[in-house]
Amino acid sequence: MTPRMHLLSLLGLGAGLAADAVAVSLAATLSGHRPRGREMVRAALVFGLFQGTMPLLGLNLGQLLGDAYQRWGAYLAFVILLALGLKTLWEGRGHVDEQGSGTHLTGLPLLSTALATSLDALAAGPTLPYFGLPSLLAAATIGMTTTGLTLVAMVAARHLRRGSDRAFRLAGGTLLIALGLKILLEHPSR
């Protein structure tokens, strides 16, 4: 396979791994909070950093951890996304004032969500050598793909927001919970 084909395969992997981060950023943007450009760029960079770093950690720590991260990682991701989803649903049901903040992807919620959505990238780490590119370049490509796709999703969601913030909060919370369930169901414990 040529280097170009390896890169295209790696971009496909990056897009697949980015799907969770894109879904979470889309849900957060639709949930009632209208992020500024700087906040969207920061969130996209954090998601990209986690997605790009985790494969390297997976590559180096896979032998030490064995299957433990596969057994417990899905549960951790599920709990984090369930909590964020329930919070968003609570707000969408009118349990906060109309000026309620929705789900903010800043601070600890951003870091915990980036961690939860990057556990798949940790599991993908041992596959990096099979792409025929240096592992650092492969991880950087995954991170940049996630950053770009997440930013595009947030910008698009910001412009899609029409109508009631309540409806978007309900949709965003449901999406977060569904994503947590997806992660849990795709990674059953062994």
Backbone as CSV, one residue per row, in Angstrom:
resi,resn,N_x,N_y,N_z,CA_x,CA_y,CA_z,C_x,C_y,C_z
1,MET,0.845,-1.171,0.000,0.000,0.000,0.000,0.895,1.240,0.000
2,THR,0.506,2.249,-0.758,1.287,3.475,-0.848,1.063,4.328,0.400
3,PRO,1.981,5.256,0.666,1.783,6.161,1.811,0.462,6.932,1.715
4,ARG,0.066,7.274,0.494,-1.194,8.001,0.314,-2.386,7.140,0.758
5,MET,-2.346,5.864,0.407,-3.418,4.946,0.812,-3.426,4.760,2.330
6,HIS,-2.220,4.683,2.921,-2.135,4.577,4.381,-2.768,5.806,5.032
7,LEU,-2.473,6.984,4.467,-3.010,8.222,5.022,-4.533,8.264,4.889
8,LEU,-5.056,7.840,3.748,-6.511,7.815,3.569,-7.171,6.857,4.562
9,SER,-6.555,5.708,4.776,-7.083,4.762,5.768,-7.054,5.374,7.159
10,LEU,-5.974,6.064,7.462,-5.837,6.707,8.760,-6.872,7.820,8.938
11,LEU,-7.139,8.578,7.880,-8.175,9.611,7.955,-9.545,8.979,8.219
12,GLY,-9.784,7.823,7.624,-11.028,7.103,7.902,-11.122,6.692,9.358
13,LEU,-10.014,6.186,9.895,-9.985,5.834,11.315,-10.226,7.076,12.161
14,GLY,-9.555,8.171,11.811,-9.725,9.416,12.554,-11.164,9.901,12.549
15,ALA,-11.819,9.814,11.393,-13.218,10.236,11.299,-14.108,9.325,12.142
16,GLY,-13.829,8.037,12.114,-14.615,7.110,12.929,-14.439,7.360,14.413
17,LEU,-13.198,7.595,14.815,-12.941,7.869,16.230,-13.509,9.220,16.649
18,ALA,-13.595,10.154,15.711,-14.109,11.492,16.013,-15.621,11.515,16.187
19,ALA,-16.303,10.468,15.752,-17.773,10.480,15.754,-18.359,10.787,17.130
20,ASP,-17.804,10.209,18.175,-18.333,10.451,19.517,-18.132,11.907,19.936
21,ALA,-16.939,12.444,19.685,-16.667,13.839,20.037,-17.564,14.779,19.236
22,VAL,-17.776,14.468,17.975,-18.654,15.281,17.134,-20.083,15.239,17.674
23,ALA,-20.557,14.056,18.037,-21.922,13.926,18.558,-22.098,14.702,19.859
24,VAL,-21.117,14.617,20.746,-21.204,15.335,22.020,-21.166,16.840,21.796
25,SER,-20.280,17.308,20.934,-20.196,18.749,20.694,-21.458,19.261,20.016
26,LEU,-22.021,18.464,19.132,-23.281,18.818,18.484,-24.397,18.894,19.525
27,ALA,-24.477,17.892,20.387,-25.507,17.869,21.429,-25.357,19.051,22.378
28,ALA,-24.133,19.354,22.764,-23.909,20.470,23.688,-24.299,21.794,23.049
29,THR,-23.991,21.956,21.779,-24.321,23.200,21.094,-25.827,23.330,20.905
30,LEU,-26.510,22.219,20.691,-27.964,22.245,20.520,-28.714,22.315,21.841
31,SER,-28.031,22.145,22.964,-28.718,21.998,24.248,-29.135,23.303,24.895
32,GLY,-28.889,24.412,24.271,-29.354,25.664,24.846,-28.261,26.685,25.061
33,HIS,-27.021,26.256,25.127,-25.906,27.181,25.293,-25.416,27.594,23.918
34,ARG,-25.253,28.863,23.695,-24.776,29.365,22.406,-23.304,29.754,22.567
35,PRO,-22.387,28.841,22.243,-20.966,29.118,22.462,-20.423,30.167,21.504
36,ARG,-19.463,30.920,21.999,-18.750,31.884,21.155,-17.709,31.138,20.337
37,GLY,-17.184,31.811,19.341,-16.182,31.206,18.471,-14.984,30.678,19.229
38,ARG,-14.482,31.454,20.166,-13.312,31.050,20.947,-13.597,29.790,21.764
39,GLU,-14.800,29.711,22.325,-15.190,28.536,23.113,-15.289,27.294,22.223
40,MET,-15.813,27.471,21.010,-15.914,26.337,20.085,-14.528,25.852,19.669
41,VAL,-13.626,26.789,19.382,-12.260,26.413,18.989,-11.568,25.696,20.141
42,ARG,-11.717,26.216,21.356,-11.093,25.584,22.524,-11.622,24.163,22.722
43,ALA,-12.933,23.991,22.642,-13.522,22.657,22.816,-13.024,21.708,21.729
44,ALA,-12.995,22.169,20.485,-12.526,21.322,19.379,-11.068,20.930,19.581
45,LEU,-10.242,21.865,20.041,-8.830,21.558,20.289,-8.661,20.549,21.422
46,VAL,-9.460,20.682,22.478,-9.369,19.733,23.595,-9.800,18.343,23.141
47,PHE,-10.907,18.250,22.410,-11.323,16.947,21.881,-10.229,16.368,20.990
48,GLY,-9.649,17.184,20.124,-8.584,16.717,19.242,-7.348,16.276,19.999
49,LEU,-6.994,17.023,21.042,-5.831,16.658,21.855,-6.039,15.301,22.521
50,PHE,-7.208,15.095,23.104,-7.489,13.800,23.733,-7.509,12.679,22.697
51,GLN,-8.181,12.913,21.564,-8.264,11.870,20.533,-6.896,11.550,19.949
52,GLY,-6.015,12.538,19.859,-4.677,12.308,19.323,-3.716,11.696,20.328
53,THR,-3.917,11.999,21.600,-3.035,11.485,22.645,-3.385,10.054,23.043
54,MET,-4.653,9.751,23.084,-5.082,8.434,23.562,-4.528,7.262,22.752
55,PRO,-4.445,7.340,21.421,-3.855,6.205,20.705,-2.404,5.954,21.108
56,LEU,-1.666,7.028,21.382,-0.279,6.861,21.827,-0.237,6.195,23.196
57,LEU,-1.146,6.612,24.079,-1.221,5.954,25.385,-1.617,4.492,25.229
58,GLY,-2.575,4.242,24.358,-3.009,2.865,24.118,-1.896,2.001,23.569
59,LEU,-1.104,2.584,22.698,0.024,1.866,22.113,1.032,1.488,23.191
60,ASN,1.317,2.416,24.099,2.335,2.199,25.130,1.827,1.466,26.366
61,LEU,0.574,1.649,26.698,0.050,1.063,27.930,-0.770,-0.204,27.716
62,GLY,-1.050,-0.524,26.484,-1.887,-1.683,26.192,-1.411,-2.964,26.838
63,GLN,-0.116,-3.205,26.802,0.414,-4.433,27.387,0.328,-4.414,28.910
64,LEU,0.509,-3.243,29.497,0.450,-3.141,30.957,-0.971,-3.327,31.494
65,LEU,-1.921,-2.761,30.794,-3.296,-2.782,31.289,-4.083,-3.999,30.844
66,GLY,-3.635,-4.632,29.801,-4.376,-5.784,29.291,-5.782,-5.393,28.886
67,ASP,-6.741,-6.156,29.322,-8.137,-5.901,28.964,-8.877,-5.062,30.005
68,ALA,-8.199,-4.612,31.048,-8.886,-3.875,32.116,-9.550,-2.603,31.601
69,TYR,-8.874,-1.858,30.730,-9.487,-0.618,30.250,-10.694,-0.906,29.365
70,GLN,-10.702,-2.047,28.689,-11.876,-2.407,27.889,-13.040,-2.789,28.793
71,ARG,-12.739,-3.427,29.924,-13.808,-3.816,30.851,-14.422,-2.604,31.534
72,TRP,-13.597,-1.657,31.975,-14.094,-0.547,32.780,-14.252,0.751,32.005
73,GLY,-13.547,0.911,30.906,-13.599,2.159,30.145,-14.979,2.490,29.624
74,ALA,-15.693,1.494,29.136,-17.038,1.736,28.615,-17.975,2.190,29.728
75,TYR,-17.821,1.625,30.919,-18.668,2.023,32.048,-18.388,3.467,32.458
76,LEU,-17.122,3.841,32.483,-16.758,5.212,32.825,-17.340,6.190,31.809
77,ALA,-17.173,5.893,30.526,-17.716,6.766,29.481,-19.236,6.869,29.610
78,PHE,-19.898,5.739,29.864,-21.354,5.727,30.000,-21.807,6.605,31.164
79,VAL,-21.173,6.471,32.317,-21.573,7.243,33.498,-21.397,8.741,33.250
80,ILE,-20.284,9.125,32.648,-20.038,10.547,32.372,-21.096,11.092,31.415
81,LEU,-21.339,10.383,30.314,-22.299,10.869,29.326,-23.735,10.799,29.847
82,LEU,-24.049,9.800,30.648,-25.376,9.714,31.257,-25.615,10.913,32.173
83,ALA,-24.630,11.240,32.995,-24.772,12.377,33.908,-24.971,13.681,33.136
84,LEU,-24.170,13.890,32.092,-24.326,15.105,31.289,-25.680,15.120,30.580
85,GLY,-26.095,13.967,30.062,-27.383,13.883,29.379,-28.554,14.147,30.309
86,LEU,-28.510,13.565,31.507,-29.587,13.786,32.477,-29.645,15.243,32.917
87,LYS,-28.493,15.859,33.096,-28.447,17.278,33.453,-29.104,18.114,32.357
88,THR,-28.779,17.803,31.120,-29.337,18.541,29.991,-30.845,18.312,29.880
89,LEU,-31.291,17.070,30.079,-32.732,16.786,30.058,-33.456,17.521,31.184
90,TRP,-32.849,17.548,32.362,-33.431,18.249,33.510,-33.635,19.719,33.163
91,GLU,-32.622,20.316,32.564,-32.730,21.719,32.172,-33.784,21.899,31.085
92,GLY,-33.864,20.955,30.160,-34.827,21.038,29.071,-36.267,20.897,29.521
93,ARG,-36.468,20.258,30.644,-37.828,20.094,31.170,-38.274,21.317,31.954
94,GLY,-37.470,22.363,31.931,-37.865,23.604,32.579,-37.462,23.698,34.028
95,HIS,-36.521,22.871,34.470,-36.088,22.903,35.864,-34.978,23.912,36.107
96,VAL,-34.702,24.724,35.098,-33.836,25.890,35.260,-34.575,27.040,34.604
97,ASP,-34.184,28.255,34.936,-34.860,29.382,34.327,-34.531,29.447,32.833
98,GLU,-35.287,30.234,32.094,-35.102,30.303,30.644,-33.722,30.819,30.261
99,GLN,-33.048,31.456,31.173,-31.685,31.902,30.900,-30.683,30.824,31.262
100,GLY,-31.150,29.600,31.538,-30.291,28.480,31.915,-29.169,28.285,30.917
101,SER,-28.115,27.706,31.379,-26.890,27.682,30.590,-26.779,26.522,29.633
102,GLY,-27.604,25.496,29.750,-27.415,24.338,28.879,-26.129,23.624,29.249
103,THR,-25.677,22.774,28.373,-24.446,22.039,28.611,-23.282,22.854,28.076
104,HIS,-22.396,23.262,28.955,-21.219,24.016,28.541,-20.054,23.058,28.368
105,LEU,-19.366,23.171,27.270,-18.153,22.386,27.076,-16.967,23.252,27.468
106,THR,-16.864,23.488,28.774,-15.749,24.242,29.330,-15.319,23.555,30.618
107,GLY,-14.112,23.834,31.048,-13.630,23.340,32.324,-13.701,21.834,32.478
108,LEU,-14.103,21.405,33.679,-14.170,19.976,33.995,-15.157,19.204,33.115
109,PRO,-16.353,19.753,32.806,-17.232,19.014,31.890,-16.579,18.751,30.527
110,LEU,-15.833,19.716,30.020,-15.141,19.517,28.743,-14.082,18.431,28.866
111,LEU,-13.272,18.501,29.917,-12.206,17.508,30.087,-12.764,16.105,30.297
112,SER,-13.806,15.989,31.130,-14.360,14.653,31.383,-15.046,14.095,30.141
113,THR,-15.699,14.951,29.379,-16.349,14.499,28.153,-15.315,14.121,27.102
114,ALA,-14.249,14.903,26.998,-13.179,14.571,26.048,-12.546,13.232,26.413
115,LEU,-12.368,12.993,27.703,-11.836,11.702,28.146,-12.798,10.571,27.786
116,ALA,-14.070,10.766,28.100,-15.064,9.716,27.841,-15.162,9.373,26.362
117,THR,-15.104,10.385,25.509,-15.253,10.129,24.075,-13.968,9.663,23.416
118,SER,-12.863,9.682,24.141,-11.590,9.272,23.534,-11.158,7.868,23.942
119,LEU,-11.976,7.168,24.706,-11.596,5.821,25.129,-11.495,4.855,23.949
120,ASP,-12.298,5.069,22.911,-12.160,4.256,21.701,-10.783,4.466,21.076
121,ALA,-10.304,5.697,21.121,-8.984,5.995,20.555,-7.890,5.289,21.351
122,LEU,-8.084,5.154,22.656,-7.145,4.404,23.482,-7.080,2.957,23.004
123,ALA,-8.247,2.387,22.751,-8.303,1.000,22.281,-7.694,0.849,20.894
124,ALA,-7.758,1.903,20.082,-7.212,1.843,18.721,-5.695,1.997,18.694
125,GLY,-5.106,2.411,19.784,-3.663,2.654,19.828,-2.793,1.538,19.292
126,PRO,-3.021,0.297,19.695,-2.174,-0.791,19.192,-2.244,-1.001,17.681
127,THR,-3.229,-0.401,17.011,-3.327,-0.565,15.554,-2.480,0.432,14.780
128,LEU,-1.948,1.455,15.440,-1.222,2.512,14.733,-0.090,2.003,13.837
129,PRO,0.729,1.058,14.277,1.822,0.610,13.410,1.354,0.001,12.086
130,TYR,0.127,-0.468,12.022,-0.381,-1.114,10.813,-0.766,-0.127,9.716
131,PHE,-0.702,1.162,10.004,-1.041,2.160,8.994,0.168,2.582,8.164
132,GLY,1.328,2.010,8.441,2.501,2.274,7.629,3.058,3.679,7.755
133,LEU,2.665,4.384,8.782,3.150,5.736,9.029,3.695,5.782,10.454
134,PRO,4.599,6.719,10.733,5.079,6.840,12.113,3.903,7.051,13.078
135,SER,3.973,6.420,14.224,2.868,6.472,15.188,2.531,7.893,15.609
136,LEU,3.536,8.745,15.761,3.281,10.132,16.149,2.493,10.866,15.064
137,LEU,2.850,10.641,13.802,2.112,11.247,12.688,0.682,10.707,12.638
138,ALA,0.529,9.419,12.870,-0.807,8.811,12.870,-1.675,9.430,13.967
139,ALA,-1.122,9.558,15.157,-1.876,10.132,16.275,-2.216,11.598,16.006
140,ALA,-1.276,12.345,15.439,-1.532,13.751,15.109,-2.640,13.870,14.065
141,THR,-2.650,12.973,13.105,-3.695,12.980,12.076,-5.063,12.716,12.696
142,ILE,-5.128,11.769,13.611,-6.387,11.474,14.308,-6.842,12.703,15.099
143,GLY,-5.924,13.335,15.797,-6.262,14.521,16.580,-6.730,15.681,15.724
144,MET,-6.045,15.921,14.612,-6.441,17.024,13.729,-7.783,16.744,13.054
145,THR,-8.028,15.496,12.707,-9.321,15.133,12.116,-10.445,15.405,13.106
146,THR,-10.247,15.003,14.349,-11.256,15.240,15.383,-11.475,16.728,15.598
147,THR,-10.394,17.494,15.674,-10.517,18.939,15.876,-11.347,19.567,14.767
148,GLY,-11.011,19.246,13.536,-11.720,19.836,12.401,-13.192,19.452,12.352
149,LEU,-13.475,18.170,12.509,-14.867,17.710,12.436,-15.705,18.237,13.600
150,THR,-15.108,18.316,14.783,-15.829,18.830,15.948,-16.162,20.305,15.770
151,LEU,-15.213,21.069,15.272,-15.451,22.497,15.052,-16.542,22.709,14.005
152,VAL,-16.489,21.960,12.922,-17.523,22.065,11.885,-18.898,21.731,12.473
153,ALA,-18.978,20.687,13.289,-20.257,20.294,13.895,-20.803,21.392,14.801
154,MET,-19.930,22.005,15.593,-20.391,23.048,16.511,-20.859,24.288,15.752
155,VAL,-20.121,24.668,14.718,-20.522,25.833,13.918,-21.857,25.552,13.229
156,ALA,-21.997,24.363,12.657,-23.255,24.006,11.992,-24.410,23.994,12.988
157,ALA,-24.204,23.410,14.154,-25.268,23.336,15.161,-25.660,24.721,15.651
158,ARG,-24.704,25.590,15.740,-24.998,26.949,16.190,-25.944,27.643,15.213
159,HIS,-25.786,27.358,13.933,-26.640,27.975,12.924,-27.961,27.230,12.738
160,LEU,-28.026,25.982,13.193,-29.256,25.204,13.089,-30.249,25.556,14.183
161,ARG,-29.773,26.225,15.226,-30.622,26.494,16.383,-31.753,27.441,16.010
162,ARG,-32.945,26.893,15.888,-34.133,27.680,15.645,-35.226,27.127,16.563
163,GLY,-36.050,28.002,17.054,-37.141,27.532,17.908,-36.745,27.495,19.368
164,SER,-37.430,26.674,20.090,-37.308,26.620,21.539,-35.996,26.002,21.999
165,ASP,-35.343,26.687,22.928,-34.154,26.106,23.554,-34.528,24.831,24.303
166,ARG,-35.743,24.791,24.809,-36.201,23.612,25.549,-36.147,22.367,24.663
167,ALA,-36.630,22.471,23.441,-36.622,21.323,22.530,-35.192,20.887,22.225
168,PHE,-34.302,21.843,22.036,-32.915,21.499,21.745,-32.237,20.860,22.951
169,ARG,-32.581,21.329,24.148,-32.014,20.707,25.346,-32.465,19.259,25.465
170,LEU,-33.732,19.019,25.198,-34.240,17.646,25.253,-33.554,16.774,24.201
171,ALA,-33.395,17.299,22.997,-32.716,16.540,21.940,-31.250,16.311,22.297
172,GLY,-30.594,17.342,22.798,-29.184,17.211,23.169,-28.972,16.223,24.297
173,GLY,-29.818,16.279,25.321,-29.703,15.338,26.437,-29.943,13.910,25.997
174,THR,-30.946,13.726,25.150,-31.232,12.389,24.624,-30.057,11.870,23.810
175,LEU,-29.449,12.732,23.003,-28.290,12.337,22.199,-27.113,11.933,23.085
176,LEU,-26.865,12.674,24.162,-25.770,12.324,25.070,-26.001,10.964,25.724
177,ILE,-27.223,10.722,26.177,-27.530,9.431,26.801,-27.413,8.305,25.777
178,ALA,-27.911,8.540,24.561,-27.809,7.523,23.504,-26.353,7.223,23.176
179,LEU,-25.521,8.248,23.158,-24.101,8.045,22.893,-23.465,7.218,24.004
180,GLY,-23.814,7.515,25.253,-23.298,6.718,26.369,-23.716,5.264,26.263
181,LEU,-24.981,5.031,25.899,-25.461,3.659,25.709,-24.738,2.972,24.555
182,LYS,-24.495,3.712,23.479,-23.778,3.161,22.328,-22.389,2.692,22.745
183,ILE,-21.690,3.526,23.492,-20.348,3.161,23.950,-20.421,1.923,24.843
184,LEU,-21.383,1.912,25.749,-21.533,0.781,26.667,-21.844,-0.510,25.912
185,LEU,-22.733,-0.445,24.950,-23.135,-1.642,24.208,-22.066,-2.130,23.237
186,GLU,-21.260,-1.208,22.697,-20.210,-1.604,21.758,-18.989,-2.174,22.457
187,HIS,-18.855,-1.939,23.745,-17.679,-2.385,24.489,-18.100,-3.196,25.702
188,PRO,-18.692,-4.359,25.477,-19.101,-5.169,26.629,-17.890,-5.672,27.398
189,SER,-18.072,-5.846,28.693,-16.966,-6.374,29.501,-16.720,-7.825,29.130
190,ARG,-15.503,-8.227,29.305,-15.120,-9.606,28.956,-15.128,-10.468,30.175
